[in-house]
Amino acid sequence: MRYIIFIFCITFLLSCRSTKNLHHGPVPTRTKAEIYQALVNRNIDFTWFDGKMDTHLESPDENISGSMMVRMKKDSIIWIAVKKFGIEAARVLIDPKKYTVLYRFEGVYETNPVSKLNELFSVAANFEDAQQLMFGNVILADSSQMTLSKDSVYYKLQARIDDLLLSYYLNGYTLELEKMLITDQMNRTATALYSDYRNVAGYGRISYERNFIFPYEKEGTARINIKFSELTINVPKEIKFSIPDSYEKIN
């Protein structure tokens, strides 16, 4: 049943590797408005998303690798299929109110309110946040709430949203977001690292590799690596999800 941890760790926050810096010379001088606009431009207003990826999770409990397919319709559905050794191991459907997980190997399923997912993580996120983070967008505060500083080759924007402190590190040469930190009021921090930016026609540059490090249960940390092999944006896809009659409900 540990696929539930694997799936939702990826869904909600989504090896530490950043983009290799090929630039030389002094970091260009940037204004706060320019840095903030780079983050705004990075966020894509999507309706449909479809992606295939290789994933790897390391936590105090397990070490899992596999492949995933993710399909999303904004504000409506997140659909996930997880494969191990080429065989589907789990299928998930999440809507704004509930989630259902089919465990293929065991022939069972569970359904719970979305609010229960917050019990699994030290940093909570709602349905909208989950979709944005899985797509690769970031949560942004208003520019007036942000402070700007310089850290090595990075420009850092920082702001508080509710009880969370968000820190964004943008490469001073490329203005690409390479790192984001989310810290709660108990000083627990989740880290997202973005690399392998590629041009996607009509949408600009999108990160194909993402690494996430976050608090795991009461102590320790978990790490997730995601590498997209394919992704399409705003192309409607069929979403199939049904519970076989033979499956037993386990909750």
C-alpha positions in Angstrom: 0.0 0.0 0.0 3.0 2.3 0.0 2.2 3.4 -3.6 -0.1 6.0 -1.9 3.0 7.7 -0.4 4.8 7.5 -3.7 1.9 9.0 -5.7 1.0 11.8 -3.4 4.5 12.9 -2.6 4.9 13.5 -6.3 1.5 15.2 -6.6 1.9 17.6 -3.7 5.6 18.6 -3.8 6.8 17.5 -6.2 19.3 14.0 -5.8 20.1 17.7 -5.9 21.0 18.9 -9.3 20.6 22.3 -10.7 21.1 23.6 -14.3 24.8 23.7 -15.1 25.9 27.3 -15.4 27.5 27.8 -18.8 27.7 31.6 -18.5 30.8 33.6 -17.6 31.4 37.1 -16.3 29.5 39.2 -13.9 25.9 38.4 -13.2 23.7 41.0 -15.0 22.1 43.7 -12.8 18.4 42.9 -12.6 15.5 44.9 -11.0 12.9 43.5 -8.8 10.2 44.1 -11.4 12.3 42.2 -14.0 12.8 39.2 -11.7 9.2 39.1 -10.7 8.0 39.3 -14.3 10.2 36.3 -15.1 8.2 34.3 -12.6 4.9 35.6 -13.9 5.9 34.7 -17.5 7.0 31.2 -16.3 3.5 30.3 -15.1 1.4 29.0 -17.9 -2.4 29.2 -18.0 -3.3 25.7 -19.0 -6.6 23.8 -19.3 -5.3 20.3 -20.2 -2.0 18.6 -19.4 -0.7 15.2 -20.3 2.7 14.0 -19.3 4.8 10.8 -19.2 7.7 10.6 -16.7 10.2 8.4 -15.0 10.2 8.8 -11.2 12.3 7.7 -8.3 11.4 8.1 -4.6 13.8 7.7 -1.6 12.4 7.8 1.9 13.1 6.3 5.3 10.6 3.5 4.5 11.4 2.7 0.9 13.2 3.1 -2.4 10.9 3.0 -5.4 11.4 3.6 -9.1 8.8 3.5 -11.8 7.0 5.4 -14.6 3.9 7.5 -14.4 1.4 9.0 -16.7 -0.4 12.1 -15.5 -3.5 13.8 -17.1 -5.1 16.9 -15.7 -8.1 19.1 -16.5 -7.7 22.4 -14.7 -9.9 22.8 -11.6 -11.5 19.4 -12.3 -9.4 16.2 -12.4 -6.0 14.8 -11.8 -5.6 11.2 -13.2 -2.4 9.2 -12.5 -1.3 5.8 -13.6 1.8 4.2 -12.0 3.7 1.4 -13.7 6.3 -1.0 -12.3 8.3 -3.3 -14.7 5.9 -2.2 -17.4 2.8 -3.3 -15.5 0.2 -0.9 -14.0 0.5 -1.0 -10.3 -1.9 1.7 -9.3 -4.4 4.2 -10.8 -5.5 7.4 -9.0 -8.3 9.8 -9.6 -8.4 13.1 -7.7 -11.1 15.8 -7.8 -11.5 18.9 -5.6 -13.4 16.9 -3.0 -12.0 13.3 -2.9 -9.4 10.9 -4.2 -9.7 7.2 -5.1 -6.7 4.8 -5.5 -6.9 1.4 -7.2 -4.1 -1.0 -6.1 -3.8 -3.3 -9.1 -1.6 -6.0 -7.5 -3.8 -6.4 -4.4 -7.1 -5.9 -6.2 -8.4 -3.4 -3.7 -9.2 0.3 -3.6 -9.7 3.2 -1.2 -11.6 6.5 -1.3 -11.0 9.5 1.0 -11.7 13.2 1.2 -8.9 15.3 -0.3 -8.4 16.9 3.1 -7.0 13.6 4.4 -3.9 14.0 2.1 -2.7 16.8 4.3 -2.2 14.3 7.1 0.6 12.7 5.0 2.7 15.8 4.7 4.3 18.5 6.7 3.5 21.1 4.1 -0.1 21.0 3.0 -1.6 21.9 -0.4 -5.1 22.2 -1.8 -6.3 20.7 -5.1 -5.5 23.9 -7.1 -2.0 24.1 -5.6 -1.4 20.4 -6.4 -2.3 20.9 -10.1 -0.1 24.0 -10.4 2.9 22.3 -8.8 2.5 19.1 -10.8 2.3 21.2 -14.0 5.4 23.1 -13.0 3.8 26.5 -12.1 4.6 28.2 -8.8 2.5 29.9 -6.2 3.1 33.7 -6.3 2.5 36.4 -3.8 1.8 40.0 -5.0 5.0 41.8 -6.1 4.5 44.4 -3.3 4.9 41.6 -0.7 8.2 40.3 -2.0 11.7 41.3 -1.1 14.7 40.9 -3.5 18.3 39.9 -2.6 21.3 38.5 -4.5 22.8 35.1 -3.6 25.9 34.1 -5.7 24.6 33.7 -9.3 21.0 33.8 -8.1 18.5 36.5 -7.5 16.2 35.6 -4.6 12.6 36.7 -4.2 11.0 36.0 -0.9 7.5 36.5 0.4 5.0 35.1 3.0 1.7 33.6 1.9 -0.5 32.8 4.9 1.8 30.8 7.3 4.3 29.8 4.6 7.6 31.5 3.7 8.3 31.1 0.0 11.8 31.7 -1.5 12.4 31.7 -5.2 16.0 31.4 -6.6 16.3 32.6 -10.3 19.5 32.2 -12.3 20.8 35.7 -12.8 22.0 35.0 -16.4 19.0 33.1 -17.7 16.2 34.3 -15.3 15.1 30.6 -15.1 13.8 29.4 -11.7 16.2 26.8 -10.4 15.2 26.4 -6.8 12.1 27.1 -4.6 11.9 26.7 -0.8 8.6 26.5 1.1 9.1 26.9 4.9 6.2 26.6 7.4 5.9 28.2 10.8 7.5 25.2 12.5 10.6 25.8 10.3 10.1 22.7 8.2 11.2 23.2 4.6 10.4 21.6 1.3 12.8 22.2 -1.6 12.0 22.0 -5.3 14.8 22.0 -7.9 14.2 22.7 -11.6 16.5 21.8 -14.5 16.7 20.6 -18.1 14.6 23.5 -19.4 13.4 22.9 -23.0 11.4 25.0 -25.5 7.8 23.9 -25.9 6.2 25.4 -29.0 3.8 28.1 -28.0 4.6 28.0 -24.3 8.3 28.9 -23.9 10.8 27.0 -21.8 9.6 24.3 -19.4 11.6 22.2 -16.9 11.7 18.6 -17.8 13.6 17.5 -14.7 12.4 18.3 -11.1 13.8 17.2 -7.8 11.9 17.5 -4.5 13.2 17.2 -1.0 10.7 17.5 1.9 9.9 16.5 5.5 8.6 12.9 5.8 6.2 12.0 8.5 7.6 12.8 12.0 11.3 12.7 11.2 13.6 12.3 8.2 13.2 13.5 4.7 12.1 12.1 1.3 13.5 12.8 -2.1 11.7 12.5 -5.4 13.2 12.8 -8.9 10.9 13.4 -11.9 12.1 13.3 -15.5 9.5 14.0 -18.2 9.9 12.1 -21.5 6.8 13.6 -23.1 4.4 16.4 -22.3 1.5 18.1 -24.1 -0.4 21.2 -23.1 -4.0 22.1 -23.9 -4.8 19.0 -26.0 -7.9 17.3 -24.5 -7.3 13.7 -23.5 -9.7 10.9 -22.6 -9.7 10.0 -18.9 -10.8 6.5 -18.0 -11.3 5.5 -14.5 -13.6 2.7 -13.1 -13.6 0.4 -10.1 -13.7 -3.3 -11.1 -16.6 -5.1 -9.4 -14.1 -7.6 -8.0 -12.1 -5.0 -6.0 -12.6 -4.8 -2.3 -12.9 -1.4 -0.5 -10.3 -1.2 2.3 -11.5 1.9 4.2 
